C-alpha cells in the first residue's frame, strides 16, 4: 500500500466522520501521518506492511474507527424508529437533514422535526412532545409503516375495511384499547380526549 493511498484513506475517514458525526474518527490531519506514531506509517509502508496491519495501526492511533467506516449510509428499515422528540434529535446528529432509510428523511425546520417520505411530511414532532400525522392522500402500507415507526409506542395506525384508524393502548388487556378515525393533521396528544376504553369508531 503506497503512502499516498494511506493519506487518501485517512482523508476519506475524516469526511465520513464529519457526515456521521463520529467523535472517534479523523482526529489527525493526513499531513501528520509522516510524523506521528511509532513506527511511522511511512516507515511501515517502506518495509512492506500489508493493508490490515496499516489499518490496525491507524485505528489504534485514533485516525479512524472501524464502526464508522463500515457504517451503512442508511439504516435498516427494521432498525429505524423514533419514539420521542429526543430520539429524532439524536438521529439528526446536529444536522438539519438526514436520510434514515429508503425514501425516508428526517428534516428539521426551526425547532420542528419532520419525517419525510417521498418528499411529503407525514409525521411532525414538536419539542413539547406533540405529534401530528399527515397521509398527504397517500394511504399506503409504506406510509402507515413509517408512521408506526415514528410515533410513541402506545399508538398505532392501522387499516380496517379500507378505513384508517389510530389506536391507543394504555395497558395490556385488549379491552383497554381505544381507537379513533385517522384525520389529516391529527394531534395524537389530544385525539383521544373523551374516548373511553373499548370504544369503537369515535368521531
Secondary structure by P-SEA (a helix, b strand, c coil): ccaaaaaaaaaaaaaaaaaaccccccccccccccccccccaaaaaaacccaaaaaaaaaaacccccccccccccccccccccccaaaaaaaacccccccccccbbbbbccccccccccccccbbbccccbbbbbccccccaaaaaaaaacccccccccccccbbbbbbbcccccccbbbbccccccccccccccccccccccc
